[in-house]
């Protein structure tokens, strides 16, 4: 088992897929890393030499913002928006969609899966005399 940036990676996977579980390392970053080290993408992670794995680990941890640092940076950005009371900050604070999506019928993920009954919100029928 190989650990890079605090994440245990699967040895049996190809290198191009094995590195993506690290938060902050996507497909384009993997391509860049493999090009840097001249590694074929379909090589299994267990087939790499120990020296190359150590170099990989050092390269990723120094050149990319990954895992806890990335999460901390992301939360700091949201906290800044909330603190300055921007529109996006208010939406984050209230748990609503931030990027202009409609909320009348959709946005179940952000607002919760609360479905009102068909009759809720209707005016009451006039009583018979």
DSSP file (Angstrom, degrees, kcal/mol; ACC not computed):
  #  RESIDUE AA STRUCTURE BP1 BP2  ACC     N-H-->O    O-->H-N    N-H-->O    O-->H-N    TCO  KAPPA ALPHA  PHI   PSI    X-CA   Y-CA   Z-CA
    1    1 A X              0   0    0      0, 0.0     2,-0.4     0, 0.0     9,-0.1   0.000 360.0 360.0 360.0 135.5    0.0    0.0    0.0
    2    2 A X  E     -A    9   0A   0      7,-1.0     7,-3.5     2,-0.0     2,-0.5  -0.913 360.0-157.3-113.6 133.0    1.3    3.4   -1.0
    3    3 A X  E     +A    8   0A   0     -2,-0.4     2,-0.4     5,-0.2     5,-0.2  -0.943  15.0 171.6-113.0 126.2    0.5    6.6    0.9
    4    4 A X  E >  S-A    7   0A   0      3,-2.1     3,-1.6    -2,-0.5    -2,-0.0  -0.996  74.1  -9.6-131.5 127.7    0.7   10.0   -0.8
    5    5 A X  T 3  S-     0   0    0     -2,-0.4    63,-0.2     1,-0.3     3,-0.1   0.824 129.5 -55.4  55.6  35.6   -0.6   13.2    0.9
    6    6 A X  T 3  S+     0   0    0      1,-0.2     2,-0.5    61,-0.1    -1,-0.3   0.566 113.2 116.2  79.8   8.0   -2.2   11.1    3.6
    7    7 A X  E <   -A    4   0A   0     -3,-1.6    -3,-2.1    16,-0.0     2,-0.6  -0.939  62.4-135.0-114.0 130.4   -4.3    9.0    1.2
    8    8 A X  E     -A    3   0A   0     -2,-0.5     2,-0.3    -5,-0.2    -5,-0.2  -0.734  27.2-153.7 -82.6 122.7   -3.8    5.2    0.8
    9    9 A X  E     -A    2   0A   0     -7,-3.5    -7,-1.0    -2,-0.6     2,-0.5  -0.701  18.7-108.4-102.2 151.0   -3.7    4.4   -2.9
   10   10 A X    >   -     0   0    0     -2,-0.3     3,-0.8     8,-0.2    35,-0.2  -0.647  21.2-156.1 -78.7 122.8   -4.6    1.1   -4.5
   11   11 A X  T 3  S+     0   0    0     -2,-0.5    35,-1.7     1,-0.2    34,-0.5   0.793  87.9  60.3 -68.9 -29.3   -1.5   -0.7   -5.8
   12   12 A X  T 3  S+     0   0    0     33,-0.2    -1,-0.2    32,-0.1     2,-0.1   0.561  87.9  91.1 -81.6  -7.3   -3.3   -2.7   -8.4
   13   13 A X  S <  S-     0   0    0     -3,-0.8    32,-2.3     1,-0.1    33,-0.2  -0.470  86.7 -99.1 -85.5 158.8   -4.6    0.3  -10.4
   14   14 A X  B >>  -B   44   0B   0     30,-0.2     4,-2.6    -2,-0.1     3,-1.1  -0.435  36.8-112.9 -70.4 153.1   -2.9    2.0  -13.3
   15   15 A X  H 3> S+     0   0    0     28,-2.7     4,-1.6     1,-0.3     5,-0.2   0.870 114.4  58.5 -59.0 -39.8   -1.0    5.1  -12.3
   16   16 A X  H 34 S+     0   0    0     25,-1.7    -1,-0.3     1,-0.2     4,-0.2   0.785 118.0  32.1 -64.6 -25.8   -3.4    7.4  -14.2
   17   17 A X  H <4 S+     0   0    0     -3,-1.1     3,-0.4    24,-0.3     4,-0.4   0.709 111.1  64.0 -98.7 -24.9   -6.3    6.2  -12.2
   18   18 A X  H  < S+     0   0    0     -4,-2.6     3,-0.4     1,-0.2    -8,-0.2   0.795 101.0  50.8 -71.6 -28.5   -4.6    5.5   -8.9
   19   19 A X  S >< S+     0   0    0     -4,-1.6     3,-1.5    -5,-0.2    -1,-0.2   0.680  89.5  80.0 -84.7 -16.9   -3.6    9.1   -8.2
   20   20 A X  T 3  S+     0   0    0     -3,-0.4     5,-0.3     1,-0.3    -1,-0.2   0.736  75.4  71.3 -68.8 -22.8   -7.1   10.6   -8.7
   21   21 A X  T 3  S+     0   0    0     -3,-0.4     2,-0.5    -4,-0.4    -1,-0.3   0.694  76.8  97.4 -64.9 -13.4   -8.5    9.8   -5.2
   22   22 A X  S X  S-     0   0    0     -3,-1.5     3,-2.2     3,-0.1     2,-0.3  -0.645  88.2-118.9 -74.1 121.9   -6.1   12.4   -3.9
   23   23 A X  T 3  S+     0   0    0     -2,-0.5    44,-2.0     1,-0.3    47,-0.2  -0.458 100.6  27.9 -65.5 124.7   -8.3   15.6   -3.5
   24   24 A X  T 3  S+     0   0    0     -2,-0.3     2,-0.6    42,-0.2    -1,-0.3   0.270  99.1  97.2 105.3  -9.0   -6.8   18.3   -5.7
   25   25 A X    <   +     0   0    0     -3,-2.2    -1,-0.1    -5,-0.3    -3,-0.1  -0.938  50.0 166.4-115.0 109.3   -5.3   15.8   -8.2
   26   26 A X     >  -     0   0    0     -2,-0.6     4,-2.2    -3,-0.1     5,-0.2  -0.321  53.6 -78.6-107.1-167.4   -7.5   15.4  -11.3
   27   27 A X  H  > S+     0   0    0      1,-0.2     4,-2.2     2,-0.2     5,-0.1   0.895 128.0  49.2 -64.4 -41.2   -7.0   13.9  -14.7
   28   28 A X  H  > S+     0   0    0      1,-0.2     4,-1.9     2,-0.2    -1,-0.2   0.894 111.7  49.2 -68.3 -38.0   -5.2   16.9  -16.1
   29   29 A X  H  > S+     0   0    0      2,-0.2     4,-2.4     1,-0.2    -1,-0.2   0.878 109.4  53.0 -65.8 -37.0   -2.8   17.1  -13.1
   30   30 A X  H  X S+     0   0    0     -4,-2.2     4,-2.9     2,-0.2     5,-0.2   0.919 107.7  50.8 -63.8 -42.7   -2.1   13.3  -13.4
   31   31 A X  H  X S+     0   0    0     -4,-2.2     4,-2.2     1,-0.2    -1,-0.2   0.916 111.0  49.0 -59.7 -42.3   -1.2   13.8  -17.1
   32   32 A X  H  X S+     0   0    0     -4,-1.9     4,-2.1     2,-0.2    -2,-0.2   0.909 112.5  47.7 -63.2 -43.2    1.1   16.6  -16.1
   33   33 A X  H  X S+     0   0    0     -4,-2.4     4,-2.1     2,-0.2    -2,-0.2   0.924 112.0  48.8 -64.8 -45.5    2.8   14.5  -13.4
   34   34 A X  H  X>S+     0   0    0     -4,-2.9     5,-2.1     1,-0.2     4,-0.8   0.875 111.3  50.2 -64.6 -36.7    3.2   11.5  -15.7
   35   35 A X  H  <5S+     0   0    0     -4,-2.2     3,-0.4    -5,-0.2    -1,-0.2   0.901 109.2  52.5 -65.5 -40.6    4.8   13.7  -18.4
   36   36 A X  H  <5S+     0   0    0     -4,-2.1    -2,-0.2     1,-0.2    -1,-0.2   0.892 118.8  34.7 -61.1 -42.1    7.1   15.2  -15.8
   37   37 A X  H  <5S-     0   0    0     -4,-2.1    -1,-0.2    -5,-0.1    -2,-0.2   0.423 105.6-124.8 -96.2   0.4    8.3   11.8  -14.6
   38   38 A X  T  <5 +     0   0    0     -4,-0.8     2,-0.4    -3,-0.4    -3,-0.2   0.930  56.1 153.7  54.9  49.7    8.1   10.1  -18.1
   39   39 A X      < -     0   0    0     -5,-2.1     2,-0.2    -6,-0.1    -1,-0.2  -0.895  47.7-119.3-108.8 137.5    5.8    7.3  -16.8
   40   40 A X    >   -     0   0    0     -2,-0.4     3,-1.4     1,-0.1   -25,-0.3  -0.565  20.4-132.7 -72.5 139.1    3.4    5.5  -19.0
   41   41 A X  T 3  S+     0   0    0      1,-0.3   -25,-1.7    -2,-0.2   -24,-0.3   0.775 101.9  56.7 -66.2 -28.2   -0.2    6.0  -17.8
   42   42 A X  T 3  S+     0   0    0    -28,-0.2    -1,-0.3   -27,-0.1     2,-0.2   0.400  79.1 115.8 -88.2   4.7   -1.1    2.3  -18.0
   43   43 A X  S <  S-     0   0    0     -3,-1.4   -28,-2.7   -29,-0.1   -27,-0.2  -0.527  72.0-116.0 -71.1 136.9    1.7    1.2  -15.7
   44   44 A X  B >   -B   14   0B   0    -30,-0.3     3,-0.9    -2,-0.2     4,-0.4  -0.442  16.3-125.3 -71.4 148.7    0.5   -0.4  -12.5
   45   45 A X  G >  S+     0   0    0    -32,-2.3     3,-1.1   -34,-0.5   -33,-0.2   0.844 110.1  56.8 -64.2 -34.2    1.3    1.5   -9.3
   46   46 A X  G 3  S+     0   0    0    -35,-1.7    -1,-0.2   -33,-0.2   -34,-0.1   0.701  98.6  62.4 -71.5 -18.0    3.0   -1.6   -7.7
   47   47 A X  G <  S+     0   0    0     -3,-0.9    -1,-0.2   -36,-0.2    -2,-0.2   0.577  82.6 100.0 -84.0  -9.2    5.3   -1.8  -10.7
   48   48 A X  S <  S-     0   0    0     -3,-1.1     2,-0.1    -4,-0.4    -9,-0.0  -0.466  80.9-108.4 -75.8 149.1    7.0    1.6  -10.0
   49   49 A X     >  -     0   0    0     -2,-0.1     4,-2.0     1,-0.1     5,-0.2  -0.394  23.2-117.0 -73.9 155.1   10.3    1.6   -8.2
   50   50 A X  H  > S+     0   0    0      1,-0.2     4,-2.1     2,-0.2     5,-0.2   0.863 114.6  56.0 -59.7 -37.9   10.5    2.8   -4.6
   51   51 A X  H  > S+     0   0    0      1,-0.2     4,-2.1     2,-0.2    -1,-0.2   0.908 107.6  47.4 -62.6 -43.8   12.7    5.8   -5.7
   52   52 A X  H  > S+     0   0    0      1,-0.2     4,-2.7     2,-0.2    -1,-0.2   0.878 109.9  53.5 -67.2 -37.6   10.1    7.0   -8.2
   53   53 A X  H  X S+     0   0    0     -4,-2.0     4,-2.6     2,-0.2    -2,-0.2   0.905 109.0  48.6 -64.2 -41.4    7.3    6.7   -5.7
   54   54 A X  H  X S+     0   0    0     -4,-2.1     4,-2.4     2,-0.2    -2,-0.2   0.913 112.7  48.0 -64.2 -42.7    9.2    8.8   -3.2
   55   55 A X  H  X S+     0   0    0     -4,-2.1     4,-2.7     2,-0.2    -2,-0.2   0.905 111.5  51.1 -63.5 -41.0    9.9   11.4   -5.9
   56   56 A X  H  X S+     0   0    0     -4,-2.7     4,-2.7     2,-0.2     5,-0.2   0.937 109.8  49.7 -58.7 -48.3    6.3   11.4   -6.9
   57   57 A X  H  X S+     0   0    0     -4,-2.6     4,-2.3     1,-0.2    -2,-0.2   0.923 113.5  45.4 -58.2 -47.3    5.2   11.9   -3.3
   58   58 A X  H  X S+     0   0    0     -4,-2.4     4,-1.6     1,-0.2     5,-0.2   0.902 113.0  50.6 -64.3 -41.4    7.6   14.9   -2.8
   59   59 A X  H  X S+     0   0    0     -4,-2.7     4,-2.4     1,-0.2     5,-0.2   0.920 112.7  45.6 -63.3 -45.0    6.6   16.4   -6.2
   60   60 A X  H  X S+     0   0    0     -4,-2.7     4,-1.6     1,-0.2    -2,-0.2   0.920 113.5  48.6 -65.4 -44.3    2.8   16.2   -5.4
   61   61 A X  H  < S+     0   0    0     -4,-2.3    -1,-0.2    -5,-0.2    -2,-0.2   0.767 119.0  38.9 -71.3 -24.2    3.2   17.6   -1.9
   62   62 A X  H  < S+     0   0    0     -4,-1.6    -1,-0.2    -5,-0.2    -2,-0.2   0.810 122.4  37.1 -93.4 -31.7    5.3   20.5   -2.9
   63   63 A X  H  < S+     0   0    0     -4,-2.4     2,-0.4    -5,-0.2    -2,-0.2   0.584 112.2  51.9-100.9 -10.7    3.7   21.5   -6.3
   64   64 A X  S  < S-     0   0    0     -4,-1.6     2,-0.8    -5,-0.2   -39,-0.1  -0.942  73.7-126.9-127.3 148.3    0.0   21.0   -5.6
   65   65 A X        +     0   0    0     -2,-0.4     2,-0.3   -41,-0.2    -4,-0.1  -0.854  49.3 171.9 -89.0 114.3   -2.4   22.1   -2.9
   66   66 A X    >>  -     0   0    0     -2,-0.8     3,-1.3    -5,-0.2     4,-0.6  -0.848  33.6 -24.0-129.7 160.3   -3.9   18.8   -1.8
   67   67 A X  H 3> S+     0   0    0    -44,-2.0     4,-2.4    -2,-0.3     3,-0.3  -0.120 124.2  12.5  48.8-119.4   -6.2   17.2    0.8
   68   68 A X  H 3> S+     0   0    0      1,-0.2     4,-2.6     2,-0.2    -1,-0.3   0.851 129.2  52.6 -61.9 -38.8   -6.5   19.1    4.1
   69   69 A X  H <> S+     0   0    0     -3,-1.3     4,-2.3     2,-0.2    -1,-0.2   0.903 111.4  47.2 -63.3 -40.5   -4.8   22.3    2.8
   70   70 A X  H  X S+     0   0    0     -4,-0.6     4,-2.4    -3,-0.3    -2,-0.2   0.911 112.7  48.2 -67.4 -43.0   -7.2   22.4   -0.1
   71   71 A X  H  X S+     0   0    0     -4,-2.4     4,-2.6     2,-0.2     5,-0.2   0.913 112.5  49.7 -62.4 -42.1  -10.2   21.8    2.1
   72   72 A X  H  X S+     0   0    0     -4,-2.6     4,-2.2    -5,-0.2    -2,-0.2   0.904 111.6  48.2 -63.5 -42.0   -9.0   24.6    4.5
   73   73 A X  H  X S+     0   0    0     -4,-2.3     4,-2.1     2,-0.2    -1,-0.2   0.906 112.0  49.7 -64.2 -42.2   -8.5   27.0    1.6
   74   74 A X  H  X S+     0   0    0     -4,-2.4     4,-2.0     2,-0.2    -2,-0.2   0.929 112.1  46.7 -63.5 -46.8  -12.0   26.2    0.2
   75   75 A X  H  X S+     0   0    0     -4,-2.6     4,-2.6     1,-0.2    -1,-0.2   0.863 110.4  54.4 -63.9 -35.8  -13.6   26.7    3.7
   76   76 A X  H  X S+     0   0    0     -4,-2.2     4,-2.3     2,-0.2    -1,-0.2   0.889 106.6  51.2 -64.2 -39.8  -11.7   30.0    4.1
   77   77 A X  H  X S+     0   0    0     -4,-2.1     4,-1.8     2,-0.2    -2,-0.2   0.917 112.4  45.6 -63.2 -43.4  -13.0   31.3    0.8
   78   78 A X  H  X S+     0   0    0     -4,-2.0     4,-2.2     2,-0.2    -2,-0.2   0.908 111.7  52.3 -66.2 -41.2  -16.6   30.5    1.8
   79   79 A X  H  X S+     0   0    0     -4,-2.6     4,-2.7     1,-0.2    -2,-0.2   0.883 107.4  52.9 -62.1 -38.7  -16.0   32.1    5.3
   80   80 A X  H  X S+     0   0    0     -4,-2.3     4,-2.0     2,-0.2    -1,-0.2   0.914 109.1  48.9 -62.6 -42.8  -14.7   35.2    3.6
   81   81 A X  H  <>S+     0   0    0     -4,-1.8     5,-1.9     1,-0.2     8,-0.4   0.892 113.1  47.2 -63.5 -39.7  -17.8   35.5    1.5
   82   82 A X  H ><5S+     0   0    0     -4,-2.2     3,-1.0     7,-0.2    -2,-0.2   0.906 110.8  52.5 -67.6 -41.0  -20.0   35.0    4.5
   83   83 A X  H 3<5S+     0   0    0     -4,-2.7    -2,-0.2     1,-0.3    -1,-0.2   0.859 110.1  46.2 -65.5 -36.9  -18.1   37.6    6.5
   84   84 A X  T 3<5S-     0   0    0     -4,-2.0    -1,-0.3    -5,-0.2    -2,-0.2   0.448 108.7-126.8 -86.9   2.3  -18.3   40.3    3.9
   85   85 A X  T < 5 +     0   0    0     -3,-1.0    -3,-0.2    -4,-0.3    -2,-0.1   0.860  47.0 167.5  57.7  41.1  -22.1   39.6    3.5
   86   86 A X     >< -     0   0    0     -5,-1.9     4,-2.4     1,-0.1     5,-0.2  -0.333  51.5-103.9 -76.0 167.9  -21.9   39.1   -0.2
   87   87 A X  H  > S+     0   0    0      1,-0.2     4,-2.1     2,-0.2     5,-0.2   0.934 124.4  47.3 -57.7 -47.9  -24.8   37.6   -2.1
   88   88 A X  H  > S+     0   0    0      1,-0.2     4,-2.4     2,-0.2    -1,-0.2   0.874 110.2  53.8 -62.6 -37.3  -23.0   34.3   -2.5
   89   89 A X  H  > S+     0   0    0     -8,-0.4     4,-2.5     2,-0.2    -1,-0.2   0.899 108.1  49.1 -63.8 -40.9  -22.0   34.4    1.2
   90   90 A X  H  X S+     0   0    0     -4,-2.4     4,-2.2     2,-0.2    -1,-0.2   0.894 110.8  50.4 -65.2 -39.5  -25.7   34.8    2.2
   91   91 A X  H  X>S+     0   0    0     -4,-2.1     5,-2.6     2,-0.2     4,-0.7   0.902 111.5  48.3 -65.8 -40.4  -26.7   31.9    0.0
   92   92 A X  H ><5S+     0   0    0     -4,-2.4     3,-0.8     1,-0.2    -2,-0.2   0.927 111.4  50.9 -61.7 -44.7  -24.0   29.7    1.5
   93   93 A X  H 3<5S+     0   0    0     -4,-2.5    -2,-0.2     1,-0.3    -1,-0.2   0.875 113.3  44.0 -62.5 -39.3  -25.1   30.7    5.0
   94   94 A X  H 3<5S-     0   0    0     -4,-2.2    -1,-0.3    -5,-0.1    -2,-0.2   0.498 111.9-117.8 -86.2  -4.0  -28.7   29.9    4.3
   95   95 A X  T <<5 +     0   0    0     -3,-0.8     2,-0.2    -4,-0.7    -3,-0.2   0.849  68.1 135.2  73.0  33.7  -27.9   26.6    2.6
   96   96 A X      < -     0   0    0     -5,-2.6    -1,-0.2    -6,-0.2    -2,-0.1  -0.691  67.3 -75.9-109.4 164.1  -29.4   27.7   -0.8
   97   97 A X        -     0   0    0     -2,-0.2     3,-0.3     1,-0.1    -1,-0.1  -0.359  41.0-160.9 -60.3 139.5  -28.0   27.3   -4.3
   98   98 A X  S    S+     0   0    0      1,-0.2    -1,-0.1     2,-0.1    -7,-0.1   0.762  72.9  63.6 -96.2 -29.4  -25.2   29.8   -4.9
   99   99 A X  S    S-     0   0    0      1,-0.1    -1,-0.2    -8,-0.1    -2,-0.1  -0.069 117.5 -84.8-100.6  35.2  -24.8   30.0   -8.6
  100  100 A X  S    S+     0   0    0     -3,-0.3    -1,-0.1     1,-0.2    -2,-0.1   0.571  72.9 154.2  86.4   9.5  -28.2   31.4   -9.7
  101  101 A X        -     0   0    0      1,-0.1    -1,-0.2     2,-0.0     2,-0.1  -0.347  49.6-103.7 -70.5 154.5  -30.2   28.2   -9.9
  102  102 A X        -     0   0    0      1,-0.1    -1,-0.1    -2,-0.0     4,-0.1  -0.478  29.6-171.1 -76.0 149.6  -33.9   28.4   -9.5
  103  103 A X        +     0   0    0     -2,-0.1    -1,-0.1     2,-0.1    -2,-0.0   0.376  60.7  91.8-122.7   2.1  -35.3   27.2   -6.2
  104  104 A X  S    S-     0   0    0      1,-0.1    -1,-0.1     0, 0.0    -2,-0.0   0.948 112.2  -1.9 -67.2 -46.3  -39.1   27.1   -6.7
  105  105 A X  S    S+     0   0    0      0, 0.0    -1,-0.1     0, 0.0    -2,-0.1   0.737 129.6  41.6-114.5 -32.1  -39.3   23.5   -7.8
  106  106 A X        +     0   0    0      1,-0.1     5,-0.1    -4,-0.1    -5,-0.0   0.051  62.6  89.8 -99.9-152.1  -35.8   22.1   -7.9
  107  107 A X     >  +     0   0    0      3,-0.1     4,-2.2     1,-0.1     5,-0.2   0.852  41.9 153.1  64.0  40.4  -32.7   22.3   -5.6
  108  108 A X  H  >  +     0   0    0      1,-0.2     4,-1.6     2,-0.2     6,-0.1   0.811  67.0  59.9 -65.2 -29.4  -33.7   19.3   -3.5
  109  109 A X  H  4 S+     0   0    0      2,-0.2    -1,-0.2     1,-0.2     4,-0.1   0.933 112.9  34.7 -66.8 -44.2  -30.0   18.7   -2.7
  110  110 A X  H  4 S+     0   0    0      1,-0.2    -2,-0.2     2,-0.1    -1,-0.2   0.883 126.3  37.7 -79.0 -38.7  -29.5   22.0   -1.0
  111  111 A X  H  < S-     0   0    0     -4,-2.2    -2,-0.2     1,-0.2    -3,-0.2   0.600 113.9-109.1 -91.6 -10.3  -32.9   22.5    0.6
  112  112 A X     <  -     0   0    0     -4,-1.6     2,-1.9    -5,-0.2    -1,-0.2  -0.075  39.0 -72.4  96.5 156.7  -33.5   19.0    1.6
  113  113 A X  S    S+     0   0    0     -4,-0.1     2,-0.7    -3,-0.1    -1,-0.1  -0.387  74.5 148.4 -86.6  61.7  -36.0   16.5    0.2
  114  114 A X        -     0   0    0     -2,-1.9     2,-0.6    -6,-0.1    -3,-0.0  -0.864  22.3-176.8-101.0 112.3  -39.0   18.2    1.7
  115  115 A X        -     0   0    0     -2,-0.7     2,-0.1     0, 0.0     3,-0.1  -0.942  15.1-145.0-112.3 123.8  -42.1   17.8   -0.5
  116  116 A X        -     0   0    0     -2,-0.6     2,-0.0     1,-0.1    -2,-0.0  -0.396  30.2 -95.1 -78.0 161.0  -45.2   19.5    0.5
  117  117 A X    >   -     0   0    0      1,-0.1     3,-1.3    -2,-0.1    -1,-0.1  -0.323  37.6-105.8 -72.4 163.6  -48.6   18.0   -0.1
  118  118 A X  T 3  S+     0   0    0      1,-0.3    -1,-0.1    -3,-0.1    -2,-0.1   0.795 117.8  48.5 -62.6 -29.6  -50.5   19.0   -3.2
  119  119 A X  T >  S+     0   0    0      2,-0.1     3,-1.6     3,-0.0    -1,-0.3   0.522  81.6 115.5 -92.0  -4.4  -53.0   21.1   -1.3
  120  120 A X  T <  S+     0   0    0     -3,-1.3     3,-0.1     1,-0.2    -4,-0.1  -0.436  77.5  22.4 -71.5 138.2  -50.6   23.0    0.8
  121  121 A X  T 3  S+     0   0    0      1,-0.3    -1,-0.2    -2,-0.1     2,-0.2   0.336  92.2 127.1  91.8  -5.7  -50.5   26.8    0.2
  122  122 A X    <   -     0   0    0     -3,-1.6    -1,-0.3     1,-0.1     2,-0.1  -0.525  66.7-105.8 -82.6 151.7  -54.0   26.8   -1.3
  123  123 A X        -     0   0    0     -2,-0.2     2,-0.1    -3,-0.1    -1,-0.1  -0.476  42.4-102.2 -71.7 147.3  -56.6   29.2    0.0
  124  124 A X        -     0   0    0     -2,-0.1     2,-0.1     1,-0.1    -1,-0.1  -0.421  38.8-107.5 -70.2 144.1  -59.4   27.6    2.1
  125  125 A X        -     0   0    0      1,-0.1    -1,-0.1    -2,-0.1     2,-0.1  -0.426  40.1 -99.0 -70.6 146.7  -62.7   27.0    0.3
  126  126 A X        -     0   0    0     -2,-0.1    -1,-0.1     1,-0.1     2,-0.1  -0.396  43.0-110.3 -66.6 142.7  -65.5   29.2    1.4
  127  127 A X        -     0   0    0      1,-0.1     2,-0.2    -2,-0.1    -1,-0.1  -0.433  31.4-108.4 -76.1 149.9  -67.9   27.6    3.9
  128  128 A X              0   0    0      1,-0.1    -1,-0.1    -2,-0.1     0, 0.0  -0.496 360.0 360.0 -76.8 145.2  -71.4   26.6    2.9
  129  129 A X              0   0    0     -2,-0.2    -1,-0.1     0, 0.0    -2,-0.0   0.407 360.0 360.0-111.0 360.0  -74.3   28.7    4.2
